[in-house]
Amino acid sequence: MSTTIFLQALLSGLTNGAIYALVAVGLTLVFGVMRIVNFAHGEFLMLAMYGGYLAFTFLGIDPILAVFLVAPVLMLMGYLLFGGLIRPALKVPEINQMAVTLGLSLLLQYLALVVFKADNLLVTQERSTASIWLGPVLIQMPQAIAALASIILLGLFYVVLRKTDLGLIMRVVSQSRDGAALSGIDIGGTYRWAMAIGLGTLGIAGPLMVSALYVNPHVGQLFTLKAFVIVIVGGMGSFGGVLIGALLVGIAESIAASWLTASVAAAVPFALLILVMLLRPEGLVPAGGSR
Amino acid sequence: MTKSGIDRRQTLLMGAAIAMPAIIPSHGRAATEALKIGVLVPTTGVHASDGIRMLKAHQLAAKLINDAGGLKSLGGAKVELVVTDIQSKPEVSRAETERLISRERVSALTGAWASATTIPAAQIADRNRTPFMITSAVNDALTEQGMKYVFRTAVKAKWFGGYIADFLDYQKSKGISVGKIALATEDGPAGQAVRSNYTSVMPGRGFPILTDETFRTGTPDFSTIATKLRTSGADGILTCAYAEDSTVLLRALAAQNFRPLYVGFGGAHVNQTVLAAGKPSDRTFGVVEWSPDLNKPASLAFVKAFAEAHPGETPLSNQAQAFVATYALALAADAAKSTDRNAIRDALTTLKITDGPAAVLPAPVLSFDEQGQSPATCVIVQAIDGKFVTVWPEAVAVRPPAPVQG
């Protein structure tokens, strides 16, 4: 493998990793605070991607600006989802909770199939084929924008969790739900906000990702499994872990793909998952450590 | 207690009834009796959308034949389709083939979309001496195992590399030189079958393969693969990818200002999604078995008749194949002046369709060799100004290929 190819694979891996982090951060927030595994996470990403596509196609809104339209809609969805489905599900065993979110995932996929059909839809702009050259290697513009948004979002998350009351409350609830309740913290309200913000992050990811890729009813599935791997590798509920896990998965996958074959590369994130589970089951950056 | 059930007389009657069709020779049937063709299509299951689509073409062929007065040599006998749903499952395809042959007593069969569902159906038909016209399965072995009753309008999978080499030779003769090839294929069964075909054919035809890249469907970033393709020194790229991946790959190539000759594979490339990618897909080529703009009178008439029967719909290549398959069986029965299975089989071996409503496919002649294979061919289409246009072979092309750098 030549130096150029290696550097390109490294840069692509970093970009992909940042995009993966953008998808996984909401998943880890919901799990960290509520201990709910949301299997429908990818489907909300799919809805956000359709949101970005519709805003661009019918309203002529640039995907970057569409973020400000789609993110609030996704937050509202999270808010309603908590009241309508998750809150009742909190009272039942965890396996039932999983069945609820898994069912929701399939329901959303098939509803999207009914509404949008199976066709792939694209957002085509001038910058779809623009790129930034860094010496012999390059990063494509839509991917670069999504990666940048991811870094900004993770920085914002860090500030909110460390410096604001809401962040403090969320950290408290995630450490000890009963202790927080005894201190007079509104657990239901905190959960509702966690769900709203968790899905709201997808409102940022969706429009930016649809301009780099495409959208179809099953596109969320491409990212759900990878997001789970990242969250588990990084340490469930840990924000620092999401970034480390996502970059690790992105780079490992990209280098393996350029060095070996695509099929081997596809197995790499899962091999990494097994390795981490065996050697460090709490994840690379356990949740307690990053708080 | 009285004997319940069947008495001796009824048993005799029933036995006679069961034996009757076997005793009376089939060519002894009334001349105006309909020609029964069994149609095996998946109308449920994973291939349902393809099956439903193909059924429309089978039905259109039967309707056109019947509207034109049926089969002349059989006293205007109508074509009657006995349609069955094979549920996209090989075992159902096998069972339904048996049922159509023994219970429905069809004179011939056609179908059954994918290779996996066609292979068992073809084997059963051959064993039961019933002509089977394959519509769209491309598995090589189907017409290489000496089955006497199996015929195919479609191409063989292993011929695709040859078509592309022929096309590149044609380009060379027009002064557009492509010397070295790079491959980029998805890592699933379809992509890998095409890849092994290209790697075995292209170097022998004078097109060395400089790099051979595989990727996974849903890869979010193709810039590494695009870099490898660009730095390999190849001036032609052959791909096999699903439409969504094609768009991401084409954009990655465009982002690197790399515009080589690009040939995508089949319906996954010759697709609205790929056109929607805009400029990066412009001037790319695709290899397909048929294209609706094919410059052939019967083909254009088929597209028109199809649009009249199904407003707003443009037929796809597998529908053209289904249409031709049904027509060929009817023409064979007409030529044989019989609905007898053996007579139809013999007529198929001497059938030669060069014009008329069945001459829809790009090959100049539709006939079948001793293995039942037709000399089918593919066409090369090119994305020009937001439309796929047939550019090769010259005989059926709408226009010559446009320069790659648009």
Chai-1 contact restraints between the chains, C-beta under 6 A:
chainA,res_idxA,chainB,res_idxB,connection_type,confidence,min_distance_angstrom,max_distance_angstrom,comment,restraint_id
A,I5,B,K228,contact,1.0,0.0,6.0,A-B,restraint_1
A,Q8,B,T224,contact,1.0,0.0,6.0,A-B,restraint_2
A,Q8,B,T227,contact,1.0,0.0,6.0,A-B,restraint_3
A,A9,B,T224,contact,1.0,0.0,6.0,A-B,restraint_4
A,S12,B,D221,contact,1.0,0.0,6.0,A-B,restraint_5
A,S12,B,S223,contact,1.0,0.0,6.0,A-B,restraint_6
A,S12,B,T224,contact,1.0,0.0,6.0,A-B,restraint_7
A,N16,B,P220,contact,1.0,0.0,6.0,A-B,restraint_8
A,N16,B,D221,contact,1.0,0.0,6.0,A-B,restraint_9
A,N120,B,A243,contact,1.0,0.0,6.0,A-B,restraint_10
A,N120,B,E244,contact,1.0,0.0,6.0,A-B,restraint_11
A,N120,B,T273,contact,1.0,0.0,6.0,A-B,restraint_12
A,L122,B,A276,contact,1.0,0.0,6.0,A-B,restraint_13
A,T124,B,G278,contact,1.0,0.0,6.0,A-B,restraint_14
A,S128,B,R251,contact,1.0,0.0,6.0,A-B,restraint_15
A,T129,B,R251,contact,1.0,0.0,6.0,A-B,restraint_16
A,T129,B,A254,contact,1.0,0.0,6.0,A-B,restraint_17
A,T129,B,A255,contact,1.0,0.0,6.0,A-B,restraint_18
A,T129,B,P280,contact,1.0,0.0,6.0,A-B,restraint_19
A,S131,B,A255,contact,1.0,0.0,6.0,A-B,restraint_20
A,Q140,B,S223,contact,1.0,0.0,6.0,A-B,restraint_21
A,Q140,B,A255,contact,1.0,0.0,6.0,A-B,restraint_22
A,Q143,B,D221,contact,1.0,0.0,6.0,A-B,restraint_23
A,Y214,B,E244,contact,1.0,0.0,6.0,A-B,restraint_24
A,Y214,B,T247,contact,1.0,0.0,6.0,A-B,restraint_25
A,L222,B,G218,contact,1.0,0.0,6.0,A-B,restraint_26
A,S258,B,T224,contact,1.0,0.0,6.0,A-B,restraint_27
A,T261,B,T214,contact,1.0,0.0,6.0,A-B,restraint_28
A,A262,B,D187,contact,1.0,0.0,6.0,A-B,restraint_29
A,A262,B,T214,contact,1.0,0.0,6.0,A-B,restraint_30
A,A262,B,F215,contact,1.0,0.0,6.0,A-B,restraint_31
A,A262,B,R216,contact,1.0,0.0,6.0,A-B,restraint_32
A,S263,B,D187,contact,1.0,0.0,6.0,A-B,restraint_33
A,A266,B,R216,contact,1.0,0.0,6.0,A-B,restraint_34
